[in-house]
């Protein structure tokens, strides 16, 4: 199912032996006109269901994650109980280098509207009811 939606297995081994596992996909956004393509931008979605050696994975991501070239937004969805709020965000160079958004979702619970496209596949994978 994840492959059908454009996701691939993803793993991060970071500083302090922090490790995260899940799935990730790259989305291409194209701005075009009559003359052709004007610009191409990218966004990354990460669905993370396993993390180790960090008490607060959202704080770790906001502190350690770096911007990527030509990537406008990087969205992380942390699935499961995490000791942080439902949405946290960071800008890289006042938004000129992109944005980082971290969301927390407990299956069957509430969620932020900006991640409503990621909730049905997560619920399907976990066999949880869609809210």
Backbone torsions as a table, in degrees:
resi	resn	phi	psi	omega
1	UNK	NA	-42.7	-178.9
2	UNK	-62.8	-39.5	179.2
3	UNK	-64.2	-40.5	178.3
4	UNK	-59.0	-35.0	-179.9
5	UNK	-86.3	2.5	177.1
6	UNK	93.7	6.5	-179.8
7	UNK	-88.8	152.9	174.2
8	UNK	-129.4	155.6	176.2
9	UNK	-57.6	142.3	-176.3
10	UNK	-137.8	140.2	176.7
11	UNK	-143.2	139.8	179.4
12	UNK	-125.4	126.3	173.2
13	UNK	-114.5	107.6	-172.9
14	UNK	-109.9	-165.3	-178.0
15	UNK	-68.7	149.3	179.2
16	UNK	67.9	27.7	179.3
17	UNK	62.0	22.8	175.9
18	UNK	-72.9	131.5	177.3
19	UNK	-131.1	145.3	178.8
20	UNK	-137.2	144.9	177.8
21	UNK	-135.6	150.2	178.3
22	UNK	172.6	-140.9	179.9
23	UNK	-135.9	151.5	-178.6
24	UNK	-141.5	151.9	174.6
25	UNK	-142.3	149.9	177.8
26	UNK	-108.2	128.5	-179.8
27	UNK	-110.4	132.8	178.9
28	UNK	-104.1	129.2	176.0
29	UNK	-114.3	128.5	-176.2
30	UNK	-117.5	129.0	174.1
31	UNK	-102.4	117.5	-177.0
32	UNK	-130.4	165.2	177.8
33	UNK	-140.8	-169.2	178.9
34	UNK	-62.2	-31.7	-178.4
35	UNK	-82.8	-7.4	179.6
36	UNK	123.9	-160.0	-177.3
37	UNK	-72.8	127.9	178.1
38	UNK	-93.7	-44.9	-177.8
39	UNK	-154.0	155.3	175.8
40	UNK	-128.7	129.1	178.3
41	UNK	-126.9	159.6	-178.5
42	UNK	-128.2	156.3	172.8
43	UNK	-137.1	146.5	177.0
44	UNK	-117.0	135.1	171.6
45	UNK	-113.4	131.2	177.2
46	UNK	-122.8	127.0	172.4
47	UNK	-108.7	113.1	-173.8
48	UNK	-111.1	120.6	-179.5
49	UNK	-115.7	-1.9	179.2
50	UNK	-145.1	130.5	174.9
51	UNK	-143.8	147.2	-178.5
52	UNK	-136.3	152.0	175.8
53	UNK	64.9	28.5	171.1
54	UNK	-145.9	131.1	-179.9
55	UNK	-76.6	-32.6	-179.0
56	UNK	-131.1	93.9	-176.9
57	UNK	-64.2	-31.2	178.6
58	UNK	-65.0	-44.8	178.6
59	UNK	-63.8	-39.6	177.7
60	UNK	-60.5	-47.3	-179.4
61	UNK	-62.7	-44.6	-179.0
62	UNK	-64.9	-30.5	-179.1
63	UNK	-83.4	-40.9	-169.5
64	UNK	-103.3	-21.7	-173.1
65	UNK	-71.6	141.4	-176.3
66	UNK	-110.4	155.8	176.6
67	UNK	-71.1	155.4	177.3
68	UNK	-114.7	147.0	-179.6
69	UNK	-61.8	136.0	176.7
70	UNK	62.8	15.2	178.4
71	UNK	-103.4	122.7	-178.5
72	UNK	-81.6	-48.1	-175.4
73	UNK	-134.7	139.2	171.1
74	UNK	-121.5	115.5	-179.7
75	UNK	-107.4	129.1	175.0
76	UNK	-112.4	130.0	173.4
77	UNK	-114.1	110.5	179.0
78	UNK	-90.8	115.0	-175.8
79	UNK	-95.8	123.0	179.4
80	UNK	118.2	179.9	-178.8
81	UNK	-70.7	123.9	177.2
82	UNK	-136.9	142.5	-174.9
83	UNK	-82.3	49.0	178.6
84	UNK	-142.2	174.2	-179.2
85	UNK	-71.9	175.7	-175.7
86	UNK	-72.5	-27.8	179.9
87	UNK	-145.4	133.1	173.7
88	UNK	-138.5	144.8	-176.1
89	UNK	-137.8	157.8	177.9
90	UNK	-145.6	145.0	173.9
91	UNK	-107.4	149.0	173.6
92	UNK	-104.7	119.9	-179.7
93	UNK	53.7	54.0	178.8
94	UNK	54.5	32.1	177.2
95	UNK	92.6	-13.0	-179.4
96	UNK	-67.9	-27.6	179.1
97	UNK	-103.1	3.8	175.7
98	UNK	115.5	-174.9	-175.8
99	UNK	-131.7	151.4	174.7
100	UNK	-124.2	126.0	178.3
101	UNK	-124.1	132.2	179.9
102	UNK	-121.9	124.7	-179.7
103	UNK	-120.1	149.6	176.4
104	UNK	-118.0	134.2	178.7
105	UNK	-135.4	124.4	172.7
106	UNK	-99.9	120.1	-176.1
107	UNK	-51.1	131.9	-178.3
108	UNK	87.3	-7.0	-178.2
109	UNK	-100.4	-171.1	179.0
110	UNK	-76.3	164.9	-179.7
111	UNK	-152.9	161.6	178.8
112	UNK	-76.3	141.9	-177.3
113	UNK	-60.6	-25.9	-178.3
114	UNK	-70.8	-11.8	179.3
115	UNK	-116.4	18.5	-176.8
116	UNK	-62.2	-21.7	177.3
117	UNK	-75.1	-21.0	-178.8
118	UNK	-93.8	-15.7	-174.8
119	UNK	-69.4	-47.8	-179.7
120	UNK	-57.6	-44.5	178.0
121	UNK	-65.7	-33.6	178.0
122	UNK	-66.0	-45.8	178.6
123	UNK	-63.5	-38.7	178.4
124	UNK	-64.4	-42.5	-180.0
125	UNK	-65.5	-34.6	-178.6
126	UNK	-94.9	0.0	-178.4
127	UNK	57.7	39.7	178.4
128	UNK	-101.8	154.3	178.6
129	UNK	-71.0	145.3	175.3
130	UNK	-80.4	128.2	-179.9
131	UNK	-72.8	NA	NA
